[in-house]
């Protein structure tokens, strides 16, 4: 799978068929996007698709959300030649932090934190996460960045679901995701046709 050949005609989102369905039950997310990162061409194309709407924007720093947002965020930052800031779950940073509480997609109250010595007024930040379901986590990250005076240039994720929070993000911020219009309905229904061809081996 990691060396699986990419199609010759690589349309936006071709790599979404590499994502794996949930096989472990309701306490887990409904699919595993990280499977596409194992394919080198898929990861490159995913990052390029995410950056496409921001090519004419000044971005000073990329920030990714704990934990899966770190993978895409670092890939985006490396592609841009910019630094990367980790927005952590509370309790993991050993330096002074700003915190923000939120309700995540599991409907549990959680807290994000970010170090105080990076975000400053005038700094333009691109926020990256793997997937936006309810939008609660991303909204908390936006609040942290703005609380410290920096500017959110935009929000990027493999997918932004058609939830209340997802719609709020799309209405208030420049955004990018990897879902072609014809697949958005399947994402909203939380079932991809490609799942029927999924093999675990």
Secondary structure, DSSP 8 states (H G I E B T S, - for coil): -TT----SS--TTGGGGG-EE--S-TTS-SEEGGGGGGSHHHHHHHHHHHHGGGTTS---EEEEETTTHHHHHHHHHHHHT-EEEEEEETT--SS-EEEEEEE-TTS-EEEEEEETTT--TT-EEEEEEEEESSSHHHHHHHHHHHHTT-EEEEEEEEEE-SSHHHHHHHHHS-EE-S--HHHHHHHHTT--GGGGG----
